[in-house]
């Protein structure tokens, strides 16, 4: 049975959420690179030192959900039957996580901000590396008993690259293109097929 979060944990989560909310509004209003940590701290009513108790970098504020999404994808994979192939399983898991995101003008602005800011692109790549460790056991299992880490890691890396490529194309289209279709097209190109294939 899961235990309830302690008062300290609930308080920490509340402060974390408030800093994130304040920072995101500043990023959207003024731009990521134009917003400083001092401005975020002042708007949230905390000290600069307190900011660093919750976030290692300014980039971590904007990309916090990306780290948690890796855990969500892993959990979604656990719910997909083991006889579903790795590519199809990853597609289903990624789609289920994406479906929870609310489409909005803010989401599009955040995506553009991420793809247009080198420091965010770099930090995003670091967080995606964490996904590899989270997803590796499931994907290796789907490849069979004789599978090694190389094949499973390559599939995960390719799927994440396809997701990143599709996300950037979606942002560049102003949200007019369908993200799932863009992902399928990217995967088809990587796999050398004319259309998305399961397996």
N, C-alpha and C positions, 0 to 999 in steps of 0.2 A: 504494500500500500504506500502511495506517495505521501510524503510529509508536506505539510504546509510551509511555505517560505517564512522565514523568521521576520520579525519586525524590521531588523537591520536590512535584510535582503529586499523586503518590500520598499523600504525607504530608498535604498540604493537604486532599485529599478525605476522608482518614480523620478528621482533626480536625473538618471540616465535618459529617461524618456523626455523630460523637460529640456535638457540640454540639446538633445537631438531635434526636438520640435523647433526650438529657438534658432538653432544653427541652420536648419533646412530653410526656414523662412528668410534668414539673412542671405543664404546662398542663392535662393530663387529671386530675391529682390535686387541683390547687388552683384551677384556672380561669385563663383567659388574662390577664384584667385584674389578678388578684391576684398573678401571678407577675412578678417584676422581672428586669431584665437582670442586676443584681448577683447575684440568686439563681441564675440560669442559669450565669453565669460561675463562681460558687463551686462549684456542683455539678459543672460540667465540668472544674474544676481549672485555669481560665485567668483572666486579668485582664479587667476590663471593656474595657480598650483592645484586648485581643486579640479579644474578641467582635466588635468593630466592624471588624476586619480581614476577617471572614467574612460579616457581615450588616449591612445598613444600618440596619435597624430590628428590633424584636422581632416585628413582623408578618411580616417576611420569613422568619423561621424557620418559621412555620406554613404560609406560602403558597409556600414554595420549590418544591414539586411543581407548583403551578399554573403557574408560569413555564415549567417544563420540559415540562408537558403541551402547551403551545402548539407546541413543537417536535415533540412526538410526533404531534399532530394534523396538522401540516404534512407530516411524513414519511409518515403513513398516507394522506393525500390523494394523494401521489405514486404510491402503489401501486394507486390506483383508476383504472380506465380513463378516458381523457379524454372519452369520449362519454357518461359518466354525468353527469346534470345537477348543478348546484351544491348544491341542497338535499339531494338524495339522497346525494351524495358527502360532504357535511359530516356527515350523519347516520351514514353508515358509518364515517367517520373517528373521530367522537366516540365511537361505540359500541365501536370497537376499542380505543381508549385506556381507556375506562371498564372494559372487560372485564379489563384487567390489574390493576385495583384490587381489593384483597381486602376483601370485605364483613366488617365486624366491628363490635363495639360501639364500638371506638375511632374508627372512621371516622364513625359516627353522631355521636359526641360532638364530633369535630372539625368536622363540618358544622354542628351546632347552634351551636358556639362562633363559627364564622365568620359565620353569619347573625344572631347575637345581639349581635355586637360591632361598633359603628360604624367603628372604626379599621380593622378587618379587612375590612369591606365596602368601605371606600374604597380600601384597598390592593389588594384583589381586582380592583376596577374598573380600577385603573391597570395591573395585570398583564394583564388581558383586552385592554386597548388595544394591548399589544404583540402579541397574537395577530393583530390586524388586519393588521399589516405582514407577518407570517409567512404568513398564508393568502391575502392579496390576489392574488399572481401566479397561483396555481392557480385560484381562483374566477373571476378575470377571464378566464382562458383558457377556462374552461368556458362562459362566456357568449358567446364568439365573437369574431371579429376586430374587430368594430365596438364592442365593449363598452368602457365607460370605467370609471374607478375608482369613480364614484358608485354605480352599481348593485351592483357586487361588494362594496363596503364596506357598503352597506345590508343585503345578504344576510348577510354575516358578523356585523354588529352584531345583527341580528335573531336569528340562530341562537344567538349567545352569550347574548343576553337570554333566549331560550327555555330554554337550558341552566341559567342561573342561577335562573329562575323554577321550573323543574322540580326543581332541587336543593333549593331552599328548601321546596317542597311535600313532597319526600321526607323531609327532615329533620323537618318539622313532623308528619309521619305516624308518626314513630318508626321509619322504615325499612320500614314495612309496605307502602307503595305501590311500584309498579314504576317506576324512574326512566326507563327507556326509554319506557314508556307515557305518563308525564307529559310528557316532552319532545315526543313525537309530538302530544299534545293541544295543547301550547303552540304548536307550529309550525302545526297545523291552524287554530288560532284566528287566528294572525298572517296566514296565507295565505287565510283566509276560506273554508276547505273543511271539510266534515263529518268527513273522515278524512285521515290523513297521505297526502300525494301525493309521488311521486318527481318529479324534474326540477330 
